[in-house]
Amino acid sequence: MRLDKYLKNSRLIKRRTIANEACDAGKVIVNGKVARASYDVKLGDIIEIQMGPRPVRVKVQEISEHATKADAATMYVVVSE
């Protein structure tokens, strides 16, 4: 699944266009490297989002095309804030 779509489905970022813009601005890092919106997310990836006052680091636990609000929280685990 594309990175921008994963960020939207997991509700880490509210809209896909905002996720795409964050990737273009270099604010999303995957496994220590700045990632483009087209990056293919895999299980175990560490995603760091540098939006707002504190960066958020999460580890990908599940990849789901359609996630409800309750399921979205199970798609990742917070590594550190």
VENFENRA-V985688 format. One record per pair of residues at least 24 apart in sequence whose ideal C-beta (glycine too) atoms are under 7 Angstrom apart, sorted by sequence separation. I is the first residue (numbers start at 1). J is the second residue. If there is no record, write none. Layout:
I_J + I_J
This chain:
27_51 + 3_28 + 56_81 + 3_30 + 22_49 + 54_81 + 22_51 + 3_35 + 4_37 + 46_79 + 3_37 + 2_37 + 6_41 + 2_38 + 3_39 + 12_49 + 3_41 + 1_41 + 12_58 + 9_64 + 6_63 + 10_67 + 9_67 + 11_72 + 1_63 + 10_72 + 9_72 + 10_75 + 10_76
